[in-house]
Every structure is written in structure tokens, then in C-alpha cells.
Amino acid sequence: MKHSKPNLNKNITVEELNSWYWYKKDFTEFCRLHKLKTTGKKLELQKRIECFLKTGNAPLDNKNHESKSKNII
């Protein structure tokens, strides 16, 4: 017996999230609703949502913001 696709909301489990096909639009709407960053590729949005579901918080931005200027000697 097949189960029906659950609604994408904050009560969904990570396992359910990863068991179904979602459109990027679904992820973007979820992120917007829960005040998460909405930019990025579909996989980035999915990982952001997974973190939110596990912790209840928005993930921290892991990108390194080092200066790209060259040291002049």
C-alpha cells in the first residue's frame, strides 16, 4: 500500500522529506514561511530545511568570508 505524500511543513520528519520528490518551489515556499534564506540551488534549500527540521533553527552560513585582497609586500 502506498502512502500519500505528506505536506511540507515543520512537522515533517527528515526521513519523509528525503523520501519524496519536491519541487524547488516547494522548498522556497517553506523557507519563506519559516524565515529561512530562500536563495540557492534546490539541494542547498533541502539541506537548509533538513537543518531546520533537526534543530528548529535556521542554519548558520558556513561560507568563509575571507578577504580576497592580495597581500602587498
C-alpha positions in Angstrom: 0.0 0.0 0.0 1.4 3.4 -1.0 1.3 6.3 1.4 0.3 9.7 0.2 2.8 12.5 0.0 2.8 14.5 3.2 2.5 18.2 3.4 5.8 20.1 3.6 5.6 21.7 7.0 7.7 22.0 10.2 6.2 18.7 11.5 7.5 16.5 8.7 10.4 14.2 9.5 13.8 14.4 7.7 13.1 10.8 6.5 9.8 11.9 5.0 11.4 14.9 3.4 14.0 12.7 1.7 11.5 10.0 0.7 9.5 12.2 -1.7 10.2 14.3 -4.7 9.8 18.0 -4.1 9.9 20.9 -6.5 12.3 23.8 -5.7 9.2 26.0 -5.5 8.0 23.8 -2.5 11.4 24.4 -0.7 11.3 28.1 -1.5 7.8 28.5 -0.1 8.8 26.5 3.1 11.9 28.7 3.6 9.9 31.9 3.1 7.3 30.8 5.5 9.8 29.9 8.2 12.1 32.9 7.6 14.9 30.9 6.1 17.2 32.0 3.4 15.4 31.4 0.0 18.3 31.7 -2.4 20.5 28.9 -3.7 20.1 25.6 -5.6 17.5 23.1 -4.8 19.9 20.9 -2.9 21.0 23.8 -0.8 17.4 24.6 0.1 16.8 21.0 1.0 19.8 20.9 3.3 18.7 24.2 4.9 15.3 22.7 5.6 16.8 19.5 7.0 18.8 21.5 9.4 15.7 23.5 10.4 13.7 20.3 11.0 16.5 18.8 13.1 17.3 21.8 15.2 14.3 24.1 14.9 16.7 26.9 13.9 17.9 28.4 10.7 21.4 27.0 9.8 24.4 29.3 10.1 26.0 30.4 7.0 29.1 28.2 6.6 30.8 30.2 3.9 34.1 31.6 4.7 34.1 35.4 4.2 37.9 35.9 4.0 39.2 38.9 2.2 40.2 38.2 -1.4 42.7 41.1 -1.5 46.3 40.2 -2.1 49.0 41.0 0.5 51.3 43.6 -1.0 54.9 43.4 0.3 
